[in-house]
Amino acid sequence: MAGATEGKAGKTALAAAAPAAGVEGLTFEAALAELEAIVASLEKGNVPLEESIAIYERGEALKKRCEALLKAAEARVETITRDADGRPVGTALLDPEA
């Protein structure tokens, strides 16, 4: 179990050095998983103040990454357009204003 704790401490120390480092390359799932781990850690309340601030900043960067990826995915969502007989004729953006 000590190894797991050391791994988290090392990851947290990296996050303290550069909260947004490496966030740009994360998939939505990876960013969300790390964000959930940060939330769980902060909710426990057993993290020193300076470390809490650093991982909170990392969490903010992860949240922005997730939001950007969701917005990009929403922009790609298309609906199938149909003719008067109900036959598919093409696609259109789900939200043309996106």
C-alpha positions as CSV (number, residue, x, y, z in Angstrom):
1,M,0.0,0.0,0.0
2,A,2.9,2.3,0.6
3,G,3.8,2.2,-3.1
4,A,0.4,3.5,-4.0
5,T,0.8,6.4,-1.6
6,E,4.2,7.2,-2.9
7,G,2.8,7.2,-6.5
8,K,0.1,9.6,-5.6
9,A,2.5,11.8,-3.8
10,G,4.9,11.9,-6.8
11,K,2.0,12.7,-9.1
12,T,0.8,15.4,-6.8
13,A,4.3,16.9,-6.6
14,L,4.3,17.0,-10.4
15,A,0.9,18.7,-10.4
16,A,2.2,21.3,-7.9
17,A,5.1,22.2,-10.2
18,A,2.9,22.7,-13.3
19,P,-0.9,22.3,-12.8
20,A,-1.7,22.2,-16.5
21,A,1.4,20.2,-17.6
22,G,0.3,17.4,-19.9
23,V,-3.4,18.1,-19.7
24,E,-3.6,19.0,-23.4
25,G,-2.8,15.4,-24.4
26,L,-5.2,13.6,-22.2
27,T,-8.3,11.9,-23.5
28,F,-11.6,12.8,-22.0
29,E,-11.7,9.6,-20.0
30,A,-8.2,10.0,-18.6
31,A,-8.8,13.7,-17.7
32,L,-12.1,12.8,-16.0
33,A,-10.6,9.9,-14.0
34,E,-7.8,12.2,-12.7
35,L,-10.3,14.9,-11.9
36,E,-12.4,12.4,-9.9
37,A,-9.3,11.3,-8.0
38,I,-8.5,14.9,-7.1
39,V,-12.0,15.5,-5.9
40,A,-11.9,12.4,-3.8
41,S,-8.6,13.5,-2.3
42,L,-9.8,17.0,-1.5
43,E,-13.0,15.6,0.0
44,K,-11.1,13.5,2.5
45,G,-9.6,16.7,3.9
46,N,-6.3,15.1,4.8
47,V,-4.1,16.9,2.3
48,P,-1.9,19.8,3.5
49,L,-3.1,23.3,2.5
50,E,-0.3,24.0,-0.1
51,E,-0.8,20.6,-1.7
52,S,-4.6,21.1,-1.7
53,I,-4.1,24.4,-3.6
54,A,-1.8,22.8,-6.1
55,I,-4.1,19.8,-6.8
56,Y,-7.1,22.1,-7.0
57,E,-5.3,24.1,-9.7
58,R,-4.6,20.8,-11.5
59,G,-8.3,20.0,-11.2
60,E,-9.3,23.3,-12.8
61,A,-7.0,22.6,-15.8
62,L,-8.5,19.1,-16.1
63,K,-12.0,20.5,-15.9
64,K,-11.2,22.9,-18.7
65,R,-9.8,20.0,-20.8
66,C,-13.0,18.0,-20.3
67,E,-15.2,20.9,-21.2
68,A,-13.2,21.6,-24.4
69,L,-13.3,17.9,-25.4
70,L,-17.1,17.8,-24.8
71,K,-17.6,21.0,-26.8
72,A,-15.6,19.5,-29.7
73,A,-17.6,16.3,-29.5
74,E,-20.9,18.2,-29.5
75,A,-19.8,20.1,-32.6
76,R,-19.2,16.8,-34.4
77,V,-22.6,15.3,-33.6
78,E,-24.7,15.1,-36.6
79,T,-28.3,14.1,-37.3
80,I,-29.5,12.1,-40.3
81,T,-31.6,14.2,-42.7
82,R,-34.4,12.5,-44.5
83,D,-36.4,13.3,-47.6
84,A,-40.2,13.5,-47.8
85,D,-40.4,9.7,-48.0
86,G,-38.3,9.1,-45.0
87,R,-35.2,8.0,-46.8
88,P,-31.8,9.1,-45.5
89,V,-30.3,11.7,-47.8
90,G,-27.4,13.1,-45.8
91,T,-26.4,14.6,-42.5
92,A,-26.6,18.0,-40.8
93,L,-25.1,19.3,-37.6
94,L,-27.3,18.7,-34.6
95,D,-26.9,22.3,-33.5
96,P,-26.0,24.4,-36.6
97,E,-25.1,27.4,-34.3
98,A,-22.3,25.3,-32.6
